[in-house]
Amino acid sequence: MENTNIRKGVLRTLLDTIKGSCLFLLLSLLLLLFAYPYGKVRPLLILSLNGLTLIAGIYAVSTIRRHVVIAAVISILQVLAAAVYLKTGLILSDVIATALFAIFYIYVLVIVLAYVIKGTEVTRDNIIGAISIYFLIGFTWASFYRIVFSLQPEAFSASDMFLARNGRWQPDFVYFSFITLLTVGYGDVRPISGIARSLAMLEGVVGVLYIGVFISRLLSLYKPQSKKTDSSEQ
């Protein structure tokens, strides 16, 4: 009984630490970014880690319980669809799993964005949340590229590919997405089809504009604060 109470106390302390802070979400996204290359060996493990991370992120920034429940349902469906794909190799199950992946990221992104912009002043957590959104954009676009590739394998050309569980060679879309988001463009993965190129161009534009929007948001939040300070001094 005493051990049970200790575990509950530790869990409650952990949940209280996570609540109201985007730092856990950002650190988890960084961990996912480094762990994704190893997902080729144990994909379901990475998918489960991804789901738990984002659900915890929603718990941290959302005050509405149903947001966590909806995210958990999407995550479970996505993992199940991915398991079916790994077992059967059906393209349809791969598309469904990846689409649920994209929906999951977009859902979390919108909730975190609402949390970041609702404040009346800039805080460290607002900045951390905005950085987390930038990572979520990269992961979301990786899902878009994967969907296009599943439906149209010739949409991308790459000098380095890995062998997927279904026996097909495919590019590393998480890597390609973040390289495109950062507008680095090494050229080792190239979009060939029209839809692939459109997605890549759109991601590059979003990546650049997001920084500009973020900066303007900071300025708009600081102006009321400075005016308030000036009036109080007078």
DRENNU-798413 format. One record per residue: residue number from 0; x negated, y, z of N, C-alpha, C in turn. Coordinates in steps of 0.1 Angstrom, whole numbers, always signed. Layout:
<sites>
NUM/X/Y/Z/X/Y/Z/X/Y/Z
...
</sites>
This chain:
<sites>
0/-8/-12/+0/+0/+0/+0/-9/+13/+0
1/-19/+12/+8/-28/+24/+9/-35/+26/-4
2/-39/+15/-11/-46/+17/-24/-37/+22/-34
3/-24/+18/-34/-14/+23/-43/-12/+38/-41
4/-11/+42/-29/-10/+57/-26/-22/+65/-31
5/-34/+59/-29/-46/+66/-34/-45/+67/-49
6/-41/+56/-56/-41/+57/-71/-30/+68/-75
7/-19/+68/-68/-9/+78/-72/-14/+92/-69
8/-21/+94/-58/-27/+107/-55/-37/+111/-66
9/-46/+102/-70/-56/+105/-80/-49/+108/-93
10/-38/+101/-97/-31/+103/-109/-24/+117/-109
11/-18/+120/-97/-11/+133/-96/-21/+144/-97
12/-33/+143/-91/-44/+153/-92/-48/+155/-106
13/-50/+144/-113/-54/+145/-127/-43/+152/-136
14/-30/+149/-134/-20/+155/-141/-19/+170/-138
15/-21/+173/-125/-20/+187/-121/-32/+195/-127
16/-43/+188/-129/-55/+195/-135/-53/+197/-150
17/-46/+187/-157/-44/+189/-171/-33/+199/-174
18/-23/+200/-165/-11/+209/-167/-16/+223/-168
19/-11/+230/-179/-13/+244/-180/-27/+247/-185
20/-34/+238/-191/-48/+240/-196/-50/+233/-209
21/-56/+240/-219/-59/+235/-232/-72/+229/-233
22/-80/+230/-222/-94/+225/-222/-94/+210/-224
23/-85/+203/-218/-85/+188/-219/-82/+184/-234
24/-72/+191/-240/-69/+189/-254/-81/+191/-263
25/-88/+202/-261/-100/+206/-269/-111/+195/-268
26/-114/+191/-256/-124/+181/-253/-120/+168/-259
27/-107/+165/-259/-103/+152/-264/-104/+152/-279
28/-100/+163/-286/-101/+164/-300/-116/+164/-305
29/-125/+169/-297/-139/+168/-300/-144/+154/-299
30/-139/+147/-289/-142/+133/-287/-137/+124/-299
31/-124/+127/-303/-119/+120/-315/-127/+123/-327
32/-131/+135/-329/-139/+138/-341/-152/+130/-342
33/-158/+128/-330/-170/+120/-330/-167/+105/-331
34/-155/+101/-326/-152/+87/-325/-146/+82/-339
35/-141/+91/-347/-134/+86/-359/-143/+78/-368
36/-155/+80/-370/-163/+72/-379/-163/+57/-374
37/-162/+55/-361/-162/+41/-356/-148/+35/-357
38/-138/+43/-361/-125/+38/-363/-124/+28/-374
39/-134/+28/-383/-134/+18/-394/-135/+4/-389
40/-141/+3/-377/-143/-11/-371/-131/-14/-362
41/-126/-5/-354/-115/-8/-345/-104/+3/-347
42/-97/+3/-359/-88/+14/-362/-76/+16/-352
43/-71/+4/-347/-60/+5/-337/-64/+12/-324
44/-76/+9/-320/-81/+15/-308/-82/+30/-309
45/-87/+35/-321/-88/+49/-323/-74/+56/-324
46/-65/+49/-331/-51/+54/-332/-45/+55/-318
47/-46/+45/-310/-41/+46/-297/-47/+57/-288
48/-60/+59/-289/-67/+69/-282/-62/+83/-287
49/-60/+84/-300/-55/+96/-306/-41/+99/-301
50/-32/+89/-300/-19/+92/-295/-19/+96/-281
51/-26/+89/-272/-27/+93/-258/-33/+107/-256
52/-42/+111/-264/-48/+124/-263/-38/+135/-266
53/-31/+133/-277/-22/+144/-282/-10/+144/-272
54/-5/+133/-267/+6/+133/-258/+2/+141/-245
55/-10/+138/-241/-16/+145/-229/-17/+160/-232
56/-21/+163/-244/-21/+177/-248/-8/+184/-248
57/+2/+177/-252/+16/+183/-252/+20/+185/-237
58/+17/+175/-229/+21/+176/-215/+14/+188/-209
59/+2/+191/-213/-6/+202/-207/+0/+216/-210
60/+6/+217/-222/+10/+231/-226/+25/+232/-227
61/+33/+222/-226/+47/+223/-228/+54/+221/-214
62/+65/+229/-212/+73/+228/-200/+85/+220/-202
63/+87/+215/-215/+99/+208/-218/+96/+193/-219
64/+102/+185/-211/+98/+171/-210/+101/+163/-223
65/+112/+167/-231/+115/+160/-243/+104/+161/-253
66/+96/+171/-253/+85/+172/-262/+75/+161/-261
67/+72/+157/-248/+63/+146/-245/+70/+133/-250
68/+83/+131/-248/+90/+119/-251/+90/+118/-267
69/+93/+129/-274/+93/+128/-289/+79/+125/-294
70/+69/+131/-288/+55/+128/-293/+52/+113/-290
71/+56/+108/-279/+53/+94/-275/+60/+85/-285
72/+72/+88/-289/+80/+79/-299/+73/+80/-312
73/+69/+91/-317/+62/+93/-330/+49/+85/-329
74/+42/+86/-318/+29/+79/-317/+30/+64/-317
75/+40/+59/-310/+43/+44/-310/+47/+39/-324
76/+55/+47/-331/+59/+43/-344/+48/+43/-354
77/+39/+53/-352/+27/+54/-361/+18/+42/-359
78/+15/+39/-346/+6/+28/-343/+12/+14/-349
79/+25/+12/-347/+32/+0/-352/+31/-1/-367
80/+33/+11/-374/+32/+11/-389/+18/+8/-393
81/+8/+14/-386/-6/+11/-389/-9/-4/-387
82/-4/-10/-376/-6/-24/-374/+0/-33/-385
83/+11/-29/-390/+17/-37/-401/+9/-35/-413
84/+4/-23/-416/-5/-22/-427/-18/-30/-426
85/-24/-30/-414/-36/-38/-413/-34/-53/-414
86/-22/-57/-410/-18/-71/-411/-15/-75/-425
87/-7/-67/-432/-1/-71/-445/-9/-64/-457
88/-14/-52/-455/-21/-45/-466/-11/-38/-475
89/+2/-37/-471/+12/-31/-480/+9/-15/-481
90/+10/-10/-493/+7/+4/-495/+18/+12/-488
91/+30/+8/-489/+41/+15/-483/+39/+17/-468
92/+35/+7/-461/+33/+8/-447/+21/+17/-444
93/+11/+18/-452/+0/+27/-451/+5/+41/-452
94/+14/+44/-462/+19/+57/-465/+28/+62/-453
95/+36/+52/-448/+45/+56/-436/+37/+59/-424
96/+26/+51/-421/+18/+53/-410/+11/+66/-411
97/+5/+69/-422/-2/+82/-424/+7/+94/-424
98/+20/+92/-429/+29/+103/-428/+33/+106/-414
99/+35/+95/-406/+38/+97/-392/+26/+104/-385
100/+15/+100/-389/+2/+106/-384/+3/+122/-386
101/+6/+126/-398/+7/+140/-402/+18/+147/-394
102/+30/+140/-393/+41/+146/-385/+37/+148/-371
103/+30/+138/-365/+25/+139/-351/+16/+151/-349
104/+6/+153/-358/-3/+164/-357/+4/+177/-358
105/+13/+178/-368/+20/+191/-370/+29/+194/-358
106/+35/+184/-352/+44/+186/-340/+36/+191/-329
107/+24/+185/-326/+15/+190/-316/+10/+204/-319
108/+6/+206/-331/+1/+219/-335/+11/+230/-333
109/+24/+228/-336/+34/+238/-334/+36/+241/-320
110/+36/+231/-311/+38/+233/-297/+27/+240/-291
111/+14/+237/-295/+3/+244/-289/+3/+258/-294
112/+6/+260/-307/+7/+274/-313/+17/+283/-305
113/+29/+277/-302/+39/+284/-294/+33/+288/-280
114/+26/+279/-274/+20/+281/-261/+9/+293/-262
115/+1/+293/-273/-9/+303/-274/-4/+317/-276
116/+7/+318/-285/+11/+331/-288/+22/+337/-279
117/+26/+329/-269/+37/+334/-260/+31/+343/-249
118/+18/+343/-247/+12/+351/-237/+12/+366/-240
119/+12/+375/-230/+12/+389/-232/-2/+395/-231
120/-12/+386/-228/-26/+390/-227/-35/+379/-231
121/-47/+382/-236/-56/+372/-240/-63/+365/-228
122/-62/+352/-227/-69/+345/-216/-78/+335/-222
123/-87/+330/-214/-96/+319/-219/-88/+307/-225
124/-77/+304/-218/-69/+292/-223/-63/+295/-236
125/-59/+308/-239/-54/+311/-252/-64/+309/-263
126/-76/+312/-260/-87/+311/-270/-90/+296/-272
127/-90/+288/-261/-93/+274/-262/-81/+267/-270
128/-69/+272/-267/-58/+266/-275/-58/+269/-290
129/-63/+282/-293/-64/+285/-307/-75/+277/-314
130/-86/+274/-307/-96/+265/-312/-91/+251/-315
131/-83/+247/-305/-77/+233/-306/-68/+232/-319
132/-61/+243/-321/-52/+244/-333/-61/+242/-346
133/-72/+248/-346/-81/+247/-358/-85/+233/-360
134/-88/+226/-350/-91/+211/-351/-79/+203/-356
135/-67/+207/-351/-55/+200/-355/-52/+202/-369
136/-55/+214/-375/-53/+216/-389/-62/+207/-397
137/-75/+205/-393/-84/+196/-400/-79/+182/-400
138/-74/+177/-389/-69/+163/-388/-56/+162/-396
139/-47/+172/-396/-35/+172/-404/-38/+170/-418
140/-47/+178/-424/-50/+178/-438/-57/+164/-442
141/-64/+158/-432/-70/+145/-435/-59/+135/-438
142/-48/+136/-430/-36/+128/-433/-30/+130/-446
143/-29/+143/-450/-24/+146/-464/-32/+139/-475
144/-45/+141/-473/-54/+135/-483/-53/+120/-484
145/-51/+113/-472/-50/+99/-472/-37/+94/-479
146/-26/+102/-477/-14/+99/-484/-15/+99/-499
147/-22/+110/-504/-24/+112/-518/-32/+100/-523
148/-43/+97/-516/-52/+86/-520/-44/+72/-521
149/-35/+70/-511/-28/+57/-510/-19/+56/-522
150/-13/+67/-527/-4/+67/-538/-11/+68/-551
151/-23/+74/-551/-31/+77/-563/-46/+75/-560
152/-51/+63/-560/-65/+61/-557/-75/+69/-565
153/-72/+72/-577/-81/+79/-586/-81/+94/-584
154/-73/+99/-573/-72/+113/-571/-85/+119/-565
155/-93/+110/-560/-106/+115/-554/-118/+107/-559
156/-129/+113/-560/-141/+107/-564/-152/+110/-553
157/-159/+99/-549/-169/+101/-538/-181/+93/-541
158/-193/+99/-537/-206/+92/-538/-208/+82/-527
159/-200/+83/-516/-202/+74/-505/-188/+71/-500
160/-184/+58/-500/-171/+53/-495/-173/+42/-486
161/-163/+39/-478/-163/+27/-469/-152/+17/-473
162/-154/+5/-470/-145/-6/-473/-134/-6/-463
163/-122/-3/-467/-110/-4/-458/-106/-18/-456
164/-97/-20/-446/-92/-33/-442/-84/-40/-454
165/-79/-32/-463/-71/-38/-474/-80/-42/-486
166/-93/-40/-484/-102/-44/-494/-105/-33/-504
167/-99/-21/-503/-102/-10/-511/-113/-1/-506
168/-121/+5/-515/-131/+15/-511/-124/+28/-510
169/-126/+36/-500/-120/+49/-499/-129/+59/-492
170/-128/+72/-495/-136/+82/-489/-132/+84/-474
171/-141/+91/-467/-138/+94/-453/-131/+108/-453
172/-118/+107/-452/-110/+119/-453/-110/+129/-441
173/-113/+124/-429/-115/+133/-418/-128/+142/-421
174/-138/+135/-425/-151/+143/-429/-148/+153/-440
175/-141/+148/-451/-138/+157/-462/-129/+169/-458
176/-119/+166/-449/-110/+177/-445/-117/+188/-437
177/-126/+184/-428/-133/+194/-420/-143/+202/-428
178/-150/+195/-438/-159/+202/-447/-152/+212/-455
179/-140/+208/-460/-132/+217/-468/-126/+229/-459
180/-122/+226/-447/-117/+236/-438/-127/+246/-435
181/-140/+242/-434/-151/+251/-431/-156/+257/-443
182/-151/+254/-455/-155/+259/-468/-170/+256/-471
183/-175/+245/-466/-189/+241/-468/-190/+235/-482
184/-182/+224/-484/-181/+218/-498/-195/+212/-502
185/-199/+201/-496/-211/+194/-500/-210/+188/-514
186/-198/+184/-518/-196/+178/-531/-197/+163/-532
187/-200/+157/-520/-201/+142/-520/-187/+136/-521
188/-176/+143/-517/-162/+139/-520/-156/+150/-528
189/-150/+146/-539/-144/+156/-548/-130/+153/-552
190/-121/+162/-550/-107/+160/-555/-106/+161/-570
191/-99/+151/-576/-99/+150/-591/-85/+154/-596
192/-75/+148/-590/-61/+151/-595/-56/+165/-591
193/-45/+169/-597/-40/+182/-595/-36/+184/-581
194/-28/+174/-575/-23/+176/-562/-34/+176/-551
195/-45/+168/-554/-56/+167/-545/-64/+180/-545
196/-65/+186/-557/-72/+199/-557/-64/+210/-551
197/-51/+210/-553/-42/+220/-547/-43/+219/-532
198/-43/+207/-526/-44/+205/-512/-57/+210/-506
199/-68/+207/-514/-81/+212/-509/-82/+227/-510
200/-77/+233/-520/-77/+248/-521/-69/+254/-510
201/-57/+248/-508/-48/+254/-497/-54/+253/-483
202/-61/+241/-481/-68/+240/-468/-79/+250/-466
203/-87/+253/-477/-97/+263/-476/-91/+276/-473
204/-80/+280/-480/-74/+293/-477/-68/+294/-463
205/-62/+283/-458/-57/+283/-445/-68/+284/-434
206/-79/+277/-437/-90/+278/-428/-96/+292/-426
207/-97/+299/-438/-102/+313/-438/-92/+323/-431
208/-79/+321/-436/-68/+330/-431/-66/+328/-416
209/-67/+316/-411/-64/+313/-397/-74/+321/-388
210/-87/+322/-392/-96/+330/-384/-92/+344/-384
211/-87/+349/-396/-83/+363/-396/-71/+366/-388
212/-61/+357/-389/-49/+358/-381/-52/+357/-366
213/-61/+348/-362/-65/+347/-348/-72/+360/-343
214/-80/+366/-351/-87/+378/-347/-77/+389/-346
215/-68/+390/-355/-58/+401/-354/-48/+399/-342
216/-46/+386/-339/-38/+383/-327/-45/+388/-315
217/-58/+386/-314/-65/+391/-302/-65/+406/-301
218/-66/+413/-312/-65/+427/-312/-51/+432/-308
219/-41/+426/-313/-27/+430/-309/-24/+428/-295
220/-31/+417/-289/-29/+415/-275/-37/+424/-266
221/-48/+429/-271/-56/+438/-263/-51/+452/-263
222/-45/+456/-274/-40/+470/-275/-30/+474/-264
223/-20/+466/-261/-11/+470/-250/-18/+471/-237
224/-28/+462/-235/-35/+462/-222/-43/+475/-221
225/-50/+479/-231/-58/+491/-231/-49/+504/-229
226/-37/+504/-235/-28/+515/-233/-23/+516/-219
227/-21/+504/-213/-16/+504/-200/-27/+509/-190
228/-39/+505/-193/-50/+510/-185/-52/+525/-186
229/-51/+530/-198/-52/+545/-200/-42/+553/-193
230/-29/+548/-193/-18/+555/-187/-20/+555/-172
231/-25/+544/-166/-26/+543/-152/-37/+552/-147
232/-48/+554/-156/-59/+563/-152/-54/+578/-152
233/-45/+581/-161/-39/+595/-162/-30/+597/-150
</sites>
